[in-house]
Amino acid sequence: MRYEFRPDLKKSGRNQVIGSWTETNCRVIDLPQTSDTLRELLIEGQRTSSQYTHLQIVDWCYRICMRYINDDNPNELDKTIIIAEDVDAQWDLFLANTFSLKELQELDFSTGKF
């Protein structure tokens, strides 16, 4: 769930929640959480006739980030996780900068057509 904030004029230094939206469920991409898979998904996401929606790719990126969020041991996935985090953040920025709150609340994210 995402939130939009605005300054609370009554209480200095605080924000008010003025709305939120929920991304509809999507079919989970059941592929290994590897650097090669991320590369393949990003290439696939650029195609106009991709077999995956952008939401599915973002969801895959989010899942790999959550899987390794508390992993303190550096490994070969460090760069992959950084890129996956960026994909997730860019998705949120795209939505916030492209649609109004009302549009986001009514949007069916599972179609992947934006």
Secondary structure, 3 states (H helix, E strand, C coil): CEEEEEECCCCCCCEEEEEEECCCCCCCCCCCCCHHHHHHHHHHHHCCCCCCCHHHHHHHHHHHHHHCCCCCCCCCCHHHHHHHHHHHHHHHHHHHHHCCHHHHHHCCHHHCCC
